[in-house]
Structures are given as structure tokens and as C-alpha cells.
Amino acid sequence: MAPALEIALAGATLRLLPQRAAFVPDHGALLVADAHLGKAVSFRRLGVPVPSGTTQTALDTLTQLLHDTGARHIVFLGDLLHAARARTAATTEAVAAWRARHAGVALTLVRGNHDRHAGDPPPEWRVQSVDEGLRLGPFALVHHPQPVPGAYALGGHVHPAVVLGGRARDRLRLPCFHFGAQVGVLPAFGGFTGMHVLPRAPGDRVYAIAQDSVLALPVRGAA
């Protein structure tokens, strides 16, 4: 198992995983943002020559995460499917076969913007689809990272990244977890998703993912 980093957040424990997911031990819940299943096939249908096999890679990673964490529930924080074009027979059958092997695990989708266009997952995937604001202990699970009254919001959508290094040619852009005062953002789980560097307010906690490790970065504005 690749090393995870355990942090305290909103009075709860959150385990940050280098596979770009998070685990809430108290609830046995694995949080996955922006899986974008079928994105590669969507690109290929548009004539963009990208590699195949990204959906199977994502499913294999989920299997490993279930084994490593013992999660009983996976919550997808929006954008499970990339687009309606992603609903090919190959993608649908691959996910259905994976689902059959993990029949005892509950799957929930907090709908995101891509899900509105792609539609809810096929019935054979047995995914419960809900709107944003699903409560899990002190957390409100959302797709769009915005404050939720009475809870700490955890979402995705923006595919957060951080830039490390000084001179331009030595800079390194890495996916990250970004936790502000009221809202936390998980990195995109899927491939070919791009990344966006978020502004860092004083006190924000940022954790970069470098290969198989999650690294805590210095907090700006801290005494």
C-alpha cells in the first residue's frame, strides 16, 4: 500500500491517498472526485489520438484502494462519466463487470456538471445518484467547491494543482489536495483531466501528490 497521510479536518480524520482519493475512516467511505470515466474514448470519437485503457486503469486503482482501506462505500464527488459519448458498450460493460466483483460496496454519485450531460449511470452499475450537499459526519459532499452552512464542504471540479520550484524551467506542477477555511478540494482521480492552480489564502493547507507520496506544504501566513 502506498503511504497515505492522515490529517484532522473539521473534527474528523481524513486519510489522503496518493492515488488522488481520500478516505474517511469513521464512515468507511472512500471519496473520489472527477473520475471522468470514458474521457479517452470520448476524445478518440472526436478524432483526438489518446491512449486507450484509461477506464480499466481507473477501475484497477479503485480495486486496490478498496483492498488497502477496507472501504464499504465509495462516494464519487461529481463527474463520474465524462460525457454522453463515453457511454460505449465497452465502458459500460467494463464498469458493470467491476461492479459485479464488488457487489457489497455501496456506490453513491454526487452529481456534477458533466453528469448533467452524461446522465445518471446505467442501472447495472447500481450507483445511487444524489444532488450536492450529501452529509457525511461533519462534511457536506459536493462537486462544486463552495461553502455549505453548518458543514465543511468537500468537493472537486477544479482539479487542483500546485507549482513547486523557483525558476521557470525548474518548476513542477503536481496534483494536490487543497483545504481552505470552509471548503476542501480533492484532486481529479481520472486521467486526461488537466489541472488548475488555486490561489492560496493565509492558513490554507495544501498537500501535493508526488509519485507515491502525499507531501504537506508549508502553510502561508502561519505564525
Secondary structure in CASP SS format (residue, H / E / C, confidence):
PFRMAT SS
TARGET T0000
AUTHOR 0000-0000-0000
METHOD secondary structure of the structure
MODEL  1
M C 1.00
A C 1.00
P C 1.00
A C 1.00
L E 1.00
E E 1.00
I E 1.00
A E 1.00
L E 1.00
A C 1.00
G C 1.00
A E 1.00
T E 1.00
L E 1.00
R E 1.00
L E 1.00
L E 1.00
P C 1.00
Q C 1.00
R C 1.00
A E 1.00
A E 1.00
F E 1.00
V E 1.00
P H 1.00
D H 1.00
H H 1.00
G C 1.00
A E 1.00
L E 1.00
L E 1.00
V E 1.00
A E 1.00
D C 1.00
A C 1.00
H C 1.00
L E 1.00
G C 1.00
K H 1.00
A H 1.00
V H 1.00
S H 1.00
F H 1.00
R H 1.00
R H 1.00
L C 1.00
G C 1.00
V C 1.00
P C 1.00
V C 1.00
P C 1.00
S C 1.00
G C 1.00
T H 1.00
T H 1.00
Q H 1.00
T H 1.00
A H 1.00
L H 1.00
D H 1.00
T H 1.00
L H 1.00
T H 1.00
Q H 1.00
L H 1.00
L H 1.00
H H 1.00
D H 1.00
T H 1.00
G C 1.00
A C 1.00
R C 1.00
H E 1.00
I E 1.00
V E 1.00
F E 1.00
L C 1.00
G C 1.00
D C 1.00
L C 1.00
L E 1.00
H C 1.00
A C 1.00
A H 1.00
R H 1.00
A H 1.00
R C 1.00
T C 1.00
A H 1.00
A H 1.00
T H 1.00
T H 1.00
E H 1.00
A H 1.00
V H 1.00
A H 1.00
A H 1.00
W H 1.00
R H 1.00
A H 1.00
R H 1.00
H C 1.00
A C 1.00
G C 1.00
V C 1.00
A E 1.00
L E 1.00
T E 1.00
L E 1.00
V E 1.00
R C 1.00
G C 1.00
N H 1.00
H H 1.00
D H 1.00
R H 1.00
H H 1.00
A H 1.00
G C 1.00
D C 1.00
P C 1.00
P C 1.00
P H 1.00
E H 1.00
W H 1.00
R C 1.00
V C 1.00
Q E 1.00
S E 1.00
V E 1.00
D C 1.00
E C 1.00
G C 1.00
L E 1.00
R E 1.00
L E 1.00
G C 1.00
P C 1.00
F E 1.00
A E 1.00
L E 1.00
V C 1.00
H C 1.00
H C 1.00
P C 1.00
Q C 1.00
P C 1.00
V E 1.00
P C 1.00
G C 1.00
A E 1.00
Y E 1.00
A E 1.00
L E 1.00
G E 1.00
G C 1.00
H C 1.00
V C 1.00
H C 1.00
P E 1.00
A E 1.00
V E 1.00
V E 1.00
L E 1.00
G C 1.00
G C 1.00
R C 1.00
A H 1.00
R H 1.00
D H 1.00
R C 1.00
L E 1.00
R E 1.00
L E 1.00
P E 1.00
C E 1.00
F E 1.00
H E 1.00
F E 1.00
G C 1.00
A C 1.00
Q C 1.00
V E 1.00
G E 1.00
V E 1.00
L C 1.00
P C 1.00
A E 1.00
F C 1.00
G C 1.00
G C 1.00
F C 1.00
T C 1.00
G C 1.00
M C 1.00
H E 1.00
V E 1.00
L C 1.00
P C 1.00
R C 1.00
A C 1.00
P C 1.00
G C 1.00
D C 1.00
R E 1.00
V E 1.00
Y E 1.00
A E 1.00
I E 1.00
A E 1.00
Q C 1.00
D C 1.00
S E 1.00
V E 1.00
L E 1.00
A E 1.00
L C 1.00
P C 1.00
V C 1.00
R C 1.00
G C 1.00
A C 1.00
A C 1.00
END
